[in-house]
């Protein structure tokens, strides 16, 4: 990306800023754990005394993350290994 200002701006506009909405709404720790769970990377379960996001909030994170991952900019440029991007209802983990 060296010197490619437009690609850098696209990453900010299409990935960073939309993901920031998750972080601002649910907090960094709970938001990122829920996002990782949506992607099949790790469980969002927390150790006591911490609590995971309620299911309704987790589904909202998954929906927001789906919008990011399905944006043509992201899917055309950054998801060549589709096995990393499991989403609820995609049939991969069902």
LINUR-V919007 format. One record per backbone hydrogen bond with DSSP energy under -0.5 kcal/mol. NH is the residue of the N-H (numbers start at 1). CO is the residue of the C=O. Records with the same first field share a line. If there is no record, write none. Layout:
NH=CO / CO
This chain:
4=1
5=3
8=4
9=5
10=6
11=7
12=8
13=9
14=10
15=11
16=11
17=12
19=15
20=16
21=17
22=18 / 19
23=19
24=20
25=21
26=22
27=23
31=27
32=28
33=29
34=30
35=31
36=32
37=33
38=34
39=35
40=37
41=36
42=36
50=47
58=54
59=55
60=56
61=57
62=58
63=59
64=60
65=61
66=62
67=63
68=64
69=65
70=66
71=67 / 68
75=71
76=72
77=73 / 74
78=74
82=80
84=81
85=82
86=39
90=87
